[in-house]
Every structure is written in C-alpha cells, then in structure tokens.
C-alpha cells in the first residue's frame, strides 16, 4: 500500500447550520434513490455538495461518502479510497478486495477487482445503502477510473445505489451510461433544477442574515446570477443594499456576476489579508507552517482563523492531527487569476517557493504541478526523475504517465530514464508495441550517456514486450 489514506475524504461532511434545506430537491433524491445511479451535474457553485450532505443526513439509508480530487485519477488510488469509503460504514466488508489490492503494487486486473467488490457487496452487506462520489469531474479524464466505475455500475447488486456529483456528465465508457439509461436505472438533476429560485434566496437571507429581501430584489439577483449559489453566498459578505445595486449596474458591462462579487469580497479585506489570500492561492491545501514559510511570516495561524471566522470561502479539516485549510475552488480560481494579472513575476516566484516547501515534505504531486505552473521545466523534470521509482512502486502508474506526458518532447528526449518509465507504464497496461518504441528510444539515450547497465535493462524489458507481441525469435 502507498501513503496513509486521508480519512476526511471518506467521512460524510457535517451539516452546516447556514445551509438552506431545499425540500423540492431533497424530495427528488428520496424518490429516485432506488435507481442504480443518480447524477447531480452542474457547474461549480450550484450547491451540489451541499444537497448531497443534506441528503446524507436526512436519509435512513446507510451512506458511504468519497470526496474525489485530482490524485484519484490514478486507478490504484481510486480503488483504495473506494474500498475505504465502504469499509468506513461497513467495517467487516472488503477483506478479499483488500487482500487483492495488497497482493500487488499495481492495479493490473480491474475486472478481477470489480468481481471481488460485487461479490463481497452481495454476500456481506445485507442492507440497502448509498455510495456518494462527490466532485467526480476531478477524475473524469481518467479512462482507467471511468472503466472501473462503469464496470462496477453494470454489475452492482440491487442493494447498492450510487450518487455522483460532478461539474460534467461522467464519461464512463462509450456504452455504459447509455445502457443504464436504456434500462431506466438513471435519474438526474442538472443546473436548471439546482438553480436557487427567488423564494429560496429570500429564505436563505432570512435564515442566515435575518433580513427580509424584497421580491423584486430576489428576482433580480436570481436572474442576474442564474440562481448560482456561490454568487449568492459571496454577496452575503457585503451590505445587501449596496451589493444589489452593484449587481443591477452590471448589465451590458461584460463583467460577470461572480467577478463582481468576488472582487467585492476581496476588496473588503485588509491589505495584509489580501496579500495572504493572493500568495496562498498557489497552494492546493495549506496549514500555518506552510503559509509562514511561503510568506516569511509568523502569524499564519491567526490569519487562517480570521478567514475561517469571516467565512471567506475557506474550508478547515483535520489531517495528521493538524489543522489544514483549502479555499473554495471558485474563489481560489479568482485569486490565482488576479495574482497572475496583477503581479506575474511575483506569481512565478510564489509557485517556485511553494514547490521548494512541498519538495522538502515529499509531496510530489503538488511539487510537479507548481513547477509546471511556474514554467520551470527543469525543476519539473528533476522532480519527476526523483519521484518516478517511488510512484511506480506504489502503483501510481496513471499519475506517473500524466507527469511524463506533460513534459514537451524536446525536453523529454534528454531524459531517457523518464522515457523508460513511460515504457514500463505502457507495458503494465498491455500497450506492448508502444512500450517497445519507448524502450528503444530510452536505450539510445542511455547509450549516448554511457549508462551501460540502464541500456541493458531496456533490452531486457524490450524482450518481455516482444514475447507478448508473439515475436519470440526477436525476444531471445
């Protein structure tokens, strides 16, 4: 097994007191939860996760929760967290699936894992239950993950029901979603249904801010924001009267409601807090120690607490008995765009400084992303070479392949070790012809550098690929 799993990824988030209960959507979820798959799909900020949290706390059915991020595009990582999510609710579940994962550093037989999971659900979980996959758009580009989930959906016992929240419709496999739809096993909610109505906006303001919003103002805000909940929540950070007047003035300016509202929230912060927000936006997740190191300050814990208390779109969670934070994805995007536009050189410097901090911690995913974002190709290549063996041995083949594929060909040509690892990934996934091409390219690179042993290893690996291609005379 690789790194310890982050428990907060498979814990059901707590229901916040400021969330508005939306009976029309909850009723839909309760009425259609008997379907094999329920899709909740809409752009960011429409309240998908909030709705599923509300449902998870409202239903009598056991709920298994899995919050996804980019790292879960690796099928091995996805499988480990999927199993952990179910086992958290049903502790005795999954002994055979766990043994299968632990028997190999790589997930080489997806069908076998799916078969074991399906059988164990059927044999060991007598209850009807719900599996929630939140933020599935984070892994949707991964074909192996889509194949794993689609295979599972096609074979799940009737007592397991899956709910997927995503900004996009999940790809699954070309026929997978169509088959489920044809069998009437899919129900869904989209942006049209998730938009906040004027009445819901009024109820939200009354509940959280004890203010009465006139019908006309609520209709105007719903029309301008298209019911977008993030825009509505952002707007509650300022005086309603001034804000609504500002929203009304946006007509014909080309400025989006979100840009206006986010700018208003940002502008209200003290200068030192503004600098903190912009600088730390380069981090996917942060704690006081990281922020202090990044900014060269000593009071990051106080600033983070201030932001949390002010509800400035920051989320706190516990990891390794320490307080960690992350920004709401949309607000983080706003901050990053502003940083890049206002201070491009500082943005680059911050990315490089953050990369150095994470490299000391061995957080290779974040380090590689930061170097690439900073345009430091040399740093990204160095980290990929340094971490490649660890990633390969941990079975994180998809992640390793994604890294190498992001490196331009002219730079990759000078790093035969990464070409060799890319070939090994192809071999692990049965792409023998492609692996053979990469091994040959790596061999030439090793020989040019006088790395005789490495070149010899590529010949051994090439022989294995030739054997699987049926070219036995060449393999000898």
Secondary structure, 3 states (H helix, E strand, C coil): CCCCCCHHHHCCCCCCCCCCCCHHHHHHHHHHCCCCEEEEECCCCCCHHHHHHHHHHHCCCEEEEEECCHHHHCHHHHHHHHHHHHHHHCCCCCHHHHHHHHCCCCCCCHHHHHHHHHHHHHHHCCCCEEEEEECHHHCCCCHHHHHHHHHHHHHCCCCEEEEEEECCCCCCCCCHHHHHHHCCCEEEECHHHHCCCHHHHHHHHHHHHCCCCCHHHHHHHHHHHCCCHHHHHHHCCCCHHHHHHHHHCCCCCCCCHHHHHHHHHHHCCCHHHHHHHHHHCCCCCECHHHHHHHHCCCCHHHHHHHHHHCCCCEEEEEECCEEEEEECHHHHHHHHHHHHHHCHHHHHHHHHHHHHHHHHHCCHHHHHHHHHHCCCHHHHHHHHHHHHHHHHHCCCHHHHHHHHHHCCHHHHCCCHHHHHHHHHHHHHCCCHHHHHHHHHHHHHHHHHCCCHHHHHHHHHHHHHHHHHCCCHHHHC
